[in-house]
């Protein structure tokens, strides 16, 4: 009977239904292009031109599949990733997973506050005034704001990234060269290339993103009947996230790389928007960069606290109050305060801090993906819809390929950093 009612709904009612369910994947995908993401992509484009575009094609596939795994687990179990890890792996491994998440999230949260400081320094504001002010604003919105209001704020901030599409087109790239670079893998034994490679991978697909999207679906109360809509949203949002990243690299290659400028500050990254924004590039970039950092500054403390409280059985959720969820809001406050204080350390290199956080993401991501893949393969125990044999092979191939790829790159990056002679040895072999 219910299916008959759904079928009789007018087309415009169905469209409103789709938009009502959308949100988790769009916000998760867009948030990957936060201040740290923009910094990393800008650095990659200005340092290596188009040579890292091929990574984004692989990232799109990996991001779409891994985010869909999170959607699937959240919708059909009604539980977040942290809760499922606790049930499936026990207390010790849960603490290990939470430790990895905490380290990664705090690092990226610090990167967001560094982004806020870097963005507003463009306008001449001191970080010693701006960071305390925004810390209070972020805390008040997360504490006082309802789930629906905060979701609308996140979606509104996401619209800024459209400016990079216009900027890339206006910069006049050779699109044939862009397509060729996007599908031609390139490898170098330059440690800086590995650093950028891991950074690009670590900012597109993140440990916090896996926890965030699954918890978001659960907190939003997405029903099983809307699962197909969420799957399509994951594909579209993953493409959008990687497409925007590609536009940033294209723009910085055209404007900065071709002129011998390497991005090492927010001001230099702002130059890349000159083709479309002219003399207003610096101001508009500063505002957009600020909003991108704000999006991450909201999400990282929230995701950290939500996951830890869910795993350890504490009351959590944005529609709770302080009395019922003291630990939940206390952890949010702790992450905000630590991030703000860290950025306020005199002489802290803001731009490098943002990029280093993304590289750390890439190093830690394989551990979280292993938990995710084992859970996905426990479909009978978790009550997940049965996967076909071919579908299961594809999901496992994409997931384990990402684990192996990121692990190898991380090991090589560490080896090149600690033992510079190893790079010359590998060059001699190839």
Secondary structure, 3 states (H helix, E strand, C coil): CHHHHHHCCCHHHHHHHHHHHCCHHHHHHHHCCCHHHHHHHHHHHHHHCCCCHHHHHHHHHHHHHHHHHHHHHHHHHCCCHHHHHHHHHHHHHHHHHHHHHHHHHHHHHHHHHHHHHHHHHCCCCCHHHHHHHHHHHHHHHHHHCCHHHHHHHHHHHHHHHHHHHHHHHHCCCCHHHHHHHHCCCCCCCCHHHHHHHHHHHHHHCCHHHHHHHHHHHHHHCCCHHHHHHHHHHHHHHHHHHHHHHHHHHHHHHHHCHHHCCCCCCHHHHHHCCHHHHHHHHHHHHHHHHHHHHHHHHHHHHHHHHHHHHHHHCCCCCCCCCCCCCHHHHHHHHHHHHHHHHHHCCCCCCHHHHHHHHHHHHHHHHHHHHHHHHHHHCCHHHHCCCCCCHHHHHHHHHHHHHHHHHHHHHHHHHHHHHHCCHHHHHHHHHC
